[in-house]
Amino acid sequence: MPGTFEDLVAEADSIAVDGWDFSWLDGRATEERPSWGYQRLLGERLASASAAVDLQTGGGEVLAGVPSFPPTMAATEHWPPNAAKASELLHPRGVVVVATSDQTTLPFADQAFDLVTSRHPTIVCWPEIARVLKPGGTYFAQHVGPASVIELAEFFLGPQPQARTERHPDDESAEAKAAGLQVIDARLERLRMEFFDVGAVVHFLRKVIWIVPGFTVEGYRDRLRELHERIGAEGRFVAHSSRSLIEARNPV
C-alpha cells in the first residue's frame, strides 16, 4: 500500500479494533487458512446438538456464520466491547450471550451442554469444560498453536523461547485427559502470513493483543519505522500463524 510511514501508522492507529472482523486488512495482509475448515465443521456439529455453548465468542462473527443453531444456544465473552457486538449480532438468532468477568469459571450448571465449542480461546479451562459437558458430550475447538506469529513477536520483543513451546496440542491433549476427557482428534498446521505495509501490522497488533502485549504505536515507533523500511525493501513481512484442531469427549 502506498503512503508515508506517518500516514500509514496514523490511519491504522485510528481504526476501531472491537470484534473479530479482519476485513480492514483486505489487500494489506494475507493469511493461509487451516485445511480442515473450522466454521464448516462447527456448523455440522451444531446442527446435530441439542444444547451448545460457544466460549470466548469474540464479536460473534464466526458463530453467526453457521447456518443453524440447536434449540438451546449460548455464548460467552469477557471483553465488554465484544460482548456488546456479539449480543447485537447473535440475539436476533436466539443466542443468549453471557458477559463473563472470569474466564476460568463457567456460569452454567453441571452437564448443561452436549456440545462446547471455541475458536481461538485465550484460556482453556479443561476441568470447567468437562464439568458442563453431558456424558457423551463433545468439546470441539480451533486453538492458536505454539509459536504463532512468532516472527512478528520477536521482531518487537526479541527472543521468545517459551512461546515456541506453549499451547502445543500434545500438551493440551494431556490436560484434557487429566480433566477426564477422551481426546478424539488433535491436529496442528503452520500457515503463511504476509503483511504488505506497516499499517497492517499496527492494526493486527492492536487487535490481536497477545502477540506483543501492551503494544502501542508510540511505545514501538522506532521498531515500526524499521519495519516500514524493511517492507519497502522486501515487499512484505512474512510470518506464520499456528492453528490446532482439537476434539474431546466426556465419557459416558
Summary of the structure (lengths in Angstrom):
residues: 252
radius of gyration: 19.1
end to end distance: 55.0
largest distance: 60.7
contacts: 796
relative contact order: 0.19
helix: 37%
strand: 25%
